[in-house]
Amino acid sequence: VQLVESGGGLVQPGESLRLSCVASGFTFSNYAMGWNRQVPGKERELVATISSGGSTYYKDSVKGRFTISRDNAENTLYLQMISVKPEDTAVYYCYAGRLGRNYWGRGTQVTVSS
């Protein structure tokens, strides 16, 4: 099983960024997928999820700014981020979950700074 994130980087406040997570080694379409993020010294927090059926959930602070989506044909999860803020700075982790089985990627750093 592999989850490989990409798309992170340094952006200025108000700009946009799209994260990708390419999955392999399991049946992607059967799994709920999501993005978490973590800042050093703080607990990892849930950012957004998307079910196998396409239902979505967002952390309140990112609603209206982030959009999670999935392409089951390409085994890829996305997180479109617009109007980013300095408080969005974190390592973003992709995860897959189903029936108590969870898989995690290694993360991609997003830094929002002027």
C-alpha positions in Angstrom: 0.0 0.0 0.0 1.3 3.5 -0.9 -0.2 6.9 -0.6 2.1 9.6 -2.1 1.3 13.2 -1.6 2.5 16.1 -3.8 1.7 19.7 -4.5 2.9 21.4 -1.4 5.1 24.4 -1.3 5.5 28.0 -0.3 2.6 30.3 -1.2 1.5 33.8 -0.2 -1.6 34.5 1.8 -4.7 34.6 -0.5 -3.1 32.4 -3.1 -4.2 28.9 -4.2 -2.7 25.5 -4.1 -3.8 22.0 -5.1 -2.6 18.9 -3.3 -2.7 15.4 -4.8 -2.4 12.0 -3.3 -1.8 9.0 -5.6 -2.8 5.7 -4.1 -1.8 2.2 -4.9 -2.0 -1.3 -3.4 -5.6 -1.3 -2.4 -9.1 -0.8 -4.0 -9.2 3.0 -3.9 -12.8 3.3 -4.8 -13.9 1.3 -1.8 -12.2 3.5 0.8 -13.1 6.7 2.5 -10.3 9.2 1.9 -9.2 12.3 3.7 -6.6 15.0 4.5 -5.2 15.7 7.9 -2.6 18.3 8.8 -0.1 18.8 11.6 1.9 21.6 12.9 5.0 20.8 15.0 4.1 20.5 18.7 0.4 20.1 18.0 -1.9 17.2 17.4 -2.8 16.1 13.9 -6.2 17.5 12.9 -8.8 16.4 10.4 -9.2 18.8 7.5 -11.6 17.1 5.1 -12.9 13.8 4.2 -14.7 12.2 1.2 -16.6 8.9 1.4 -16.5 6.2 -1.2 -19.8 7.5 -2.3 -18.6 11.1 -2.6 -20.0 12.7 0.6 -17.7 15.3 2.0 -16.9 16.8 5.4 -14.8 19.9 6.2 -13.3 21.3 9.2 -15.1 24.6 10.0 -12.0 26.8 9.4 -11.6 25.6 5.8 -15.2 25.5 4.7 -15.6 27.6 1.6 -11.9 27.7 0.9 -10.9 24.0 0.5 -12.5 21.4 -1.8 -11.8 17.7 -1.5 -12.3 15.5 -4.5 -11.4 12.1 -5.8 -10.8 10.5 -9.2 -11.4 6.8 -8.8 -10.2 6.0 -12.3 -6.8 7.6 -11.5 -6.7 6.4 -7.8 -6.1 10.0 -6.9 -7.3 12.3 -4.1 -7.2 16.0 -4.3 -7.4 19.0 -2.0 -8.0 22.3 -3.8 -7.0 25.2 -1.5 -8.0 28.8 -2.2 -7.6 32.0 -0.2 -5.0 30.3 1.9 -4.0 31.8 5.3 -0.9 31.6 7.4 -2.7 29.3 9.8 -3.0 26.8 7.0 0.7 26.2 7.3 1.3 22.5 8.2 2.3 19.2 6.9 -0.7 17.7 5.0 -1.2 14.0 5.2 -3.4 11.9 2.9 -5.2 8.9 4.5 -7.4 6.0 3.4 -9.8 4.2 5.8 -12.2 1.3 5.6 -13.6 -1.0 8.3 -11.0 0.0 10.8 -8.1 -0.3 8.4 -6.2 2.9 7.8 -3.3 3.9 5.6 -1.3 7.1 5.7 1.0 9.0 3.4 4.2 10.6 4.4 2.9 14.2 4.0 3.6 17.3 2.0 4.6 20.6 3.5 2.4 23.6 2.9 3.8 27.0 4.0 1.7 30.1 3.7 3.8 33.2 4.3 4.4 36.6 2.7 
